[in-house]
Amino acid sequence: MPVPCCGRRAHLADIGTHHQALIGCPFCRLLYDTTIIDELDGGHAAVLQVRDEQIALARRHPRRPRQTRDNA
């Protein structure tokens, strides 16, 4: 699903029978209260509400240095 802060796609882990969860964008570090809604047609929708605080740490793969002719 795209997150509202940056439009990048975030993949939610399976939250099982819980229909509410706290998620964080690993790119912008914003926290969202998330409610999962069963659309009764086999699909689900997510409603995200921004929290005031930001997360201090998010797991994200570090970028690799770009290959240039000088460091190749």
C-alpha positions in Angstrom: 0.0 0.0 0.0 1.3 3.5 -0.6 2.0 5.6 2.5 0.6 9.1 2.5 3.8 10.8 3.5 5.9 9.9 0.5 3.8 7.7 -1.8 6.3 4.8 -1.6 4.8 1.3 -1.2 4.9 -0.2 2.3 4.2 -3.8 2.9 2.3 -4.6 6.0 3.1 -7.8 7.9 0.2 -10.1 8.6 -1.5 -8.8 11.7 -3.7 -11.8 12.0 -7.0 -11.1 13.7 -5.9 -7.6 14.8 -7.6 -4.9 12.9 -5.6 -2.0 14.3 -1.9 -1.6 14.3 0.8 1.0 14.7 3.1 1.3 11.7 6.0 3.5 10.8 7.2 4.6 7.4 10.9 3.5 7.1 11.6 6.4 4.7 10.0 9.4 6.4 9.9 8.0 10.0 6.3 9.0 10.5 4.0 6.9 12.7 0.5 5.9 11.7 -2.4 4.5 13.6 -3.7 2.0 11.0 -7.1 0.4 10.9 -7.6 -2.6 8.5 -11.1 -2.8 7.1 -12.5 -6.0 5.5 -14.3 -4.9 2.3 -16.4 -8.1 2.3 -15.4 -8.8 -1.3 -12.2 -10.7 -0.5 -10.1 -7.5 -0.2 -9.0 -5.2 2.6 -8.5 -1.5 2.9 -6.2 0.4 5.3 -7.1 3.7 6.9 -4.0 5.6 8.2 -4.0 8.4 10.6 -0.7 10.3 11.3 0.5 10.5 14.9 2.4 13.5 16.1 5.6 11.7 17.0 8.3 10.3 14.7 10.1 7.0 15.1 13.7 7.2 16.1 14.9 4.2 14.2 13.6 2.3 11.2 15.0 -0.7 9.5 16.1 0.1 6.0 18.7 -1.3 3.8 21.7 1.0 3.4 22.4 2.4 0.0 25.3 1.0 -1.9 27.8 3.6 -3.2 27.4 4.3 -6.9 29.9 2.7 -9.2 31.9 5.3 -11.1 34.9 5.1 -13.3 37.1 6.4 -10.4 36.0 3.7 -7.9 35.3 0.8 -10.2 
